[in-house]
Amino acid sequence: MKYKQTGTNSWTIEVQENGKTKELFIEFPPEALDQVGWDLGDTLIWEELDHGAWQITKKENNNEKKIDS
C-alpha cells in the first residue's frame, strides 16, 4: 500500500496501476476506513469539485419502500 498519514484526519494516497489491465486503483489504509466508517464492499461515490479536488463519499443504502398515498 502506498499512503502516508499527513494529519490526524488526513491522508495522501497514491493512485496505483494494475500492470496487466492498466486499471487505476487506490488502497485505503485500514485506519482511514475506520475513521470514516467504511467497510470492504461499500459502494463509494467519486465527485470532482469545482477547484479540481475530489470528494469520496459512501453511497447510502436506500432499501426503504416508497408507499404511494
BELZIDA-V152983 format. One record per residue. N is the residue number from 1. RES is the residue in three letters. OMEGA is omega in radians with two decimals (999 if undefined). D_CENTER is the distance of its C-alpha to the mean C-alpha in whole Angstrom. Layout:
BEGIN
n->{N & N}
res->{RES & RES}
omega->{OMEGA & OMEGA}
d_center->{D_CENTER & D_CENTER}
END
This chain:
BEGIN
n->{1 & 2 & 3 & 4 & 5 & 6 & 7 & 8 & 9 & 10 & 11 & 12 & 13 & 14 & 15 & 16 & 17 & 18 & 19 & 20 & 21 & 22 & 23 & 24 & 25 & 26 & 27 & 28 & 29 & 30 & 31 & 32 & 33 & 34 & 35 & 36 & 37 & 38 & 39 & 40 & 41 & 42 & 43 & 44 & 45 & 46 & 47 & 48 & 49 & 50 & 51 & 52 & 53 & 54 & 55 & 56 & 57 & 58 & 59 & 60 & 61 & 62 & 63 & 64 & 65 & 66 & 67 & 68 & 69}
res->{MET & LYS & TYR & LYS & GLN & THR & GLY & THR & ASN & SER & TRP & THR & ILE & GLU & VAL & GLN & GLU & ASN & GLY & LYS & THR & LYS & GLU & LEU & PHE & ILE & GLU & PHE & PRO & PRO & GLU & ALA & LEU & ASP & GLN & VAL & GLY & TRP & ASP & LEU & GLY & ASP & THR & LEU & ILE & TRP & GLU & GLU & LEU & ASP & HIS & GLY & ALA & TRP & GLN & ILE & THR & LYS & LYS & GLU & ASN & ASN & ASN & GLU & LYS & LYS & ILE & ASP & SER}
omega->{-3.11 & -3.14 & 3.10 & 3.07 & -3.07 & 3.11 & -3.11 & -3.10 & -3.13 & -3.08 & 2.91 & -3.07 & -3.09 & 3.02 & -3.12 & -3.13 & 3.04 & -3.07 & -3.11 & -3.02 & -3.08 & 3.10 & 3.11 & 3.13 & 2.99 & 3.07 & 3.13 & 3.05 & 3.12 & -3.13 & 3.12 & 3.10 & 3.11 & -3.11 & -3.06 & 3.09 & 3.10 & 3.09 & 3.03 & 3.14 & 3.09 & 3.05 & -3.12 & 3.13 & 3.12 & -3.14 & 3.08 & -3.13 & -3.06 & -3.06 & 3.04 & 3.09 & 3.12 & 3.07 & 3.11 & 3.11 & 3.11 & 3.07 & 3.13 & -3.13 & -3.13 & -3.13 & -3.11 & 3.09 & 3.04 & 3.13 & 3.11 & 3.13 & 999}
d_center->{15 & 15 & 14 & 16 & 15 & 17 & 18 & 18 & 14 & 13 & 12 & 12 & 11 & 13 & 12 & 14 & 16 & 18 & 22 & 23 & 21 & 20 & 16 & 13 & 10 & 9 & 9 & 7 & 11 & 12 & 13 & 10 & 9 & 12 & 12 & 9 & 11 & 8 & 10 & 10 & 11 & 9 & 8 & 5 & 7 & 7 & 10 & 13 & 15 & 19 & 19 & 17 & 14 & 10 & 8 & 5 & 6 & 7 & 10 & 13 & 16 & 19 & 21 & 24 & 27 & 29 & 32 & 35 & 37}
END
